[in-house]
């Protein structure tokens, strides 16, 4: 039996007699612009303000710089700007409200990493991407150092694992996290569109969920960036690999998922999936979005 207690201007507090608690996680499928660090941070701030009753907001891979940042990450002044902006975002969580998870480049011991920051209560921790893609449109090994196997992060009563994009295309990172006793996998992504890509993403996510028995939250970028286009399509799976929540394709989307956490583990409340459109619609949407964002982001 669930009793919901609503307090003015605060989040809902869920009290369950069987020891289960419910967390609200927002899949923040936003449209960052490469290099526009302050503007990207403001997108995250706006999302946080709009979902003040949520527990956790998850943005995409390298969200703060936009993806892919390419040679910008070789500029020291740019990296200082990223670091200062990330600290400001982290400091803003000390006054309450949702925790935030977002991607950014970070420097530790002279090494540059593709990282994710988890900020809550004014405190922040970083985790680094382990598998760096270096094929097709990706050349991350040129810029980044591969991170070690990531440790879990304690967040709002959850023990979360944070595999970043390519890390869920292999089984070793999620197996490592499962062995460390995580409750849920949360994966920020910068996965560009190509024909059949959503099916591939789902297949890899489903494989990792089934192997570990853990729910997986997959948050992807949306928008056009130069020659690439990102279709979004964020989703959440339960530990049996079943689709629980499907976010929208081809538009910004902030889908809220309900995660029930008990001593038996985590379970994501399923909701009906939206229509995704056929292949012709997908290709047309990619052409429209790519052209529109190329013109607008370059201020033509």
C-alpha positions in Angstrom: 0.0 0.0 0.0 1.4 3.4 -1.0 0.7 6.6 0.9 1.7 9.8 -1.0 2.4 12.8 1.2 2.5 16.1 -0.7 4.2 19.1 0.9 4.0 22.6 -0.7 7.0 23.4 -3.0 8.7 20.1 -2.2 9.0 16.8 -4.0 6.5 14.0 -3.4 7.6 11.7 -0.6 6.6 8.1 -1.1 6.2 5.9 2.0 5.6 2.2 1.4 4.8 -0.3 4.2 6.9 -3.0 2.6 10.1 -0.9 2.7 9.9 0.1 -1.0 10.7 3.6 -2.1 10.1 5.3 -5.4 12.5 7.6 -7.2 11.7 9.8 -10.1 14.5 9.9 -12.7 14.3 12.3 -15.7 15.8 11.2 -19.0 16.9 14.7 -20.2 17.1 14.2 -23.9 18.2 17.8 -24.8 19.9 19.5 -27.7 23.3 20.9 -26.8 25.5 22.8 -29.1 29.2 22.1 -29.4 31.3 24.8 -27.7 28.3 26.6 -26.2 29.2 25.6 -22.6 27.2 28.3 -20.8 24.1 27.8 -23.0 24.3 24.0 -22.5 24.5 24.5 -18.8 21.4 26.7 -19.0 19.5 23.9 -20.8 20.3 21.7 -17.8 19.3 24.4 -15.4 16.0 24.9 -17.1 15.3 21.2 -17.1 16.1 21.0 -13.4 13.7 23.9 -12.7 11.0 22.3 -14.7 11.4 19.0 -12.8 12.0 20.3 -9.3 10.1 17.4 -7.8 12.3 14.8 -9.5 15.1 13.0 -7.7 17.7 12.6 -10.5 18.1 14.3 -13.9 20.3 12.5 -16.4 21.7 14.3 -19.5 23.7 12.9 -22.3 27.4 12.1 -23.0 29.7 15.2 -23.0 26.6 17.2 -22.6 28.3 20.3 -21.2 30.5 20.7 -24.3 28.1 19.2 -26.9 29.1 16.1 -28.7 31.5 15.7 -30.4 33.7 18.5 -29.1 36.7 17.5 -31.3 39.8 19.8 -31.0 38.1 22.1 -28.6 39.2 19.8 -25.8 42.8 20.5 -26.7 42.4 24.1 -25.7 43.3 24.7 -22.0 41.1 27.8 -21.7 38.2 25.9 -23.0 38.7 23.1 -20.4 39.0 25.7 -17.6 35.7 27.1 -18.8 34.1 23.6 -18.7 35.5 22.9 -15.2 34.3 26.3 -13.8 30.8 25.8 -15.3 30.6 22.2 -14.0 31.5 23.4 -10.5 28.8 26.1 -10.7 26.2 23.5 -11.6 27.4 21.3 -8.8 27.3 24.1 -6.3 23.7 24.9 -7.3 22.6 21.5 -6.0 23.5 22.3 -2.4 20.2 24.1 -1.9 18.1 21.0 -2.7 16.3 19.9 -5.8 17.2 17.0 -8.1 20.7 15.5 -8.4 22.2 15.9 -11.8 24.2 13.5 -14.0 25.8 14.9 -17.1 28.8 14.3 -19.4 31.9 16.5 -19.7 35.6 16.3 -20.5 37.7 16.3 -17.3 41.4 16.4 -16.4 42.9 14.3 -13.7 46.7 13.9 -13.1 47.4 15.5 -16.5 45.1 13.0 -18.4 42.0 14.0 -20.3 39.0 11.8 -19.8 35.5 11.5 -21.3 33.7 11.7 -18.0 30.3 12.0 -16.3 29.7 14.1 -13.3 27.2 13.2 -10.5 26.3 16.3 -8.5 24.0 16.3 -5.4 23.9 18.4 -2.3 26.7 20.6 -3.5 29.1 17.6 -3.8 30.3 16.1 -7.1 32.1 12.9 -8.2 33.4 11.9 -11.6 33.5 8.6 -13.5 35.3 8.1 -16.7 34.6 6.2 -20.0 36.4 3.0 -20.3 35.9 2.0 -23.9 36.8 4.7 -26.4 35.4 4.2 -29.9 37.8 4.8 -32.8 35.9 3.8 -35.9 33.5 5.4 -38.4 32.7 8.9 -37.2 34.4 8.4 -33.8 38.0 9.2 -33.0 37.9 9.4 -29.2 41.3 7.8 -28.8 42.9 10.8 -30.4 41.7 13.0 -27.5 40.9 11.0 -24.4 42.6 8.5 -22.1 40.6 5.3 -21.4 39.3 5.4 -17.8 39.7 2.5 -15.3 36.8 0.2 -14.6 34.3 2.5 -12.9 33.3 2.3 -9.3 29.6 2.6 -8.3 28.2 5.9 -7.1 25.9 6.3 -4.1 23.0 8.5 -5.0 19.6 9.0 -3.3 19.7 5.6 -1.7 20.7 3.9 -4.9 24.0 2.3 -5.8 24.3 3.3 -9.4 26.7 2.2 -12.2 27.5 4.7 -14.9 28.7 3.1 -18.1 29.2 5.8 -20.8 27.9 5.0 -24.3 30.4 2.6 -25.8 30.8 1.0 -22.4 27.5 -0.8 -22.8 28.4 -2.3 -26.2 30.7 -4.7 -24.4 29.9 -6.8 -21.3 33.0 -6.2 -19.2 32.1 -2.8 -17.7 28.5 -3.7 -16.7 29.7 -7.1 -15.4 32.3 -5.3 -13.2 29.6 -2.9 -11.9 27.2 -5.8 -11.2 29.9 -7.5 -9.2 30.3 -4.3 -7.2 26.6 -4.6 -6.1 25.0 -1.8 -8.1 21.2 -1.5 -8.1 20.8 0.2 -11.5 22.8 1.1 -14.6 22.5 4.7 -15.9 24.1 5.3 -19.3 24.6 8.7 -20.8 25.1 8.5 -24.6 26.1 10.5 -27.7 24.9 8.0 -30.3 24.4 9.5 -33.8 21.6 8.3 -36.1 22.1 5.8 -38.9 19.6 3.3 -40.4 18.8 0.6 -37.9 20.7 2.3 -35.1 17.8 2.3 -32.6 17.5 -1.5 -32.9 21.2 -1.9 -32.3 21.1 0.3 -29.2 18.2 -1.6 -27.8 19.8 -5.0 -28.5 23.0 -4.0 -26.7 21.1 -2.5 -23.8 18.9 -5.5 -23.6 21.9 -7.8 -23.5 23.5 -5.9 -20.7 20.3 -5.8 -18.7 19.8 -9.6 -19.1 23.4 -10.4 -18.3 23.4 -8.4 -15.1 19.7 -8.6 -14.1 19.8 -4.9 -13.6 17.5 -2.2 -15.0 19.2 0.2 -17.5 18.4 3.8 -18.2 19.8 4.9 -21.6 19.8 8.6 -22.3 20.8 9.8 -25.7 21.5 13.2 -27.2 19.2 14.9 -29.7 20.0 17.4 -32.4 22.1 18.1 -35.5 25.8 18.9 -35.1 27.8 19.6 -38.4 27.7 16.3 -40.4 26.1 14.3 -37.6 22.5 14.0 -36.4 21.3 12.6 -33.1 17.8 11.2 -33.0 17.3 10.8 -29.2 15.3 7.7 -28.6 16.2 7.4 -24.9 14.8 4.3 -23.2 14.7 2.4 -19.9 14.8 -1.4 -19.5 14.1 -3.7 -16.6 16.4 -6.4 -15.5 14.8 -9.0 -17.7 15.5 -6.9 -20.7 11.9 -5.8 -21.2 11.3 -2.3 -22.4 9.8 -0.2 -19.6 9.9 3.3 -21.0 10.5 4.6 -24.5 11.4 8.3 -25.0 10.6 10.2 -28.2 12.6 10.2 -31.4 13.4 13.4 -33.3 12.6 15.9 -30.6 13.8 17.2 -27.2 12.2 15.1 -24.5 12.2 15.0 -20.7 10.6 11.6 -19.9 10.1 10.9 -16.2 10.5 7.3 -15.1 9.5 5.8 -11.8 12.0 3.5 -10.2 10.8 1.3 -7.3 13.7 0.4 -5.0 13.4 -2.3 -2.4 15.6 -5.0 -0.8 14.8 -7.1 -3.8 16.3 -4.6 -6.2 15.1 -2.0 -8.6 12.1 -2.1 -11.0 11.1 0.6 -13.5 7.4 1.2 -13.8 6.4 0.4 -17.4 4.4 2.9 -19.5 3.0 2.7 -23.0 5.6 3.3 -25.8 5.0 6.0 -28.4 4.8 5.3 -32.1 8.3 5.4 -33.6 7.6 5.8 -37.3 8.8 3.7 -40.2 12.3 3.9 -41.9 11.2 6.5 -44.5 10.0 8.8 -41.7 13.2 8.3 -39.8 15.4 9.2 -42.7 13.3 12.3 -43.6 13.4 13.5 -40.0 17.2 13.1 -40.0 17.5 15.2 -43.1 15.2 17.9 -41.8 16.9 18.1 -38.3 20.4 18.0 -39.7 19.8 20.9 -42.1 17.8 23.0 -39.6 20.4 22.7 -36.7 23.3 23.2 -39.1 21.8 26.5 -40.2 20.7 27.6 -36.7 23.7 26.5 -34.7 26.0 28.2 -37.1 23.8 31.3 -37.0 23.4 31.6 -40.8 
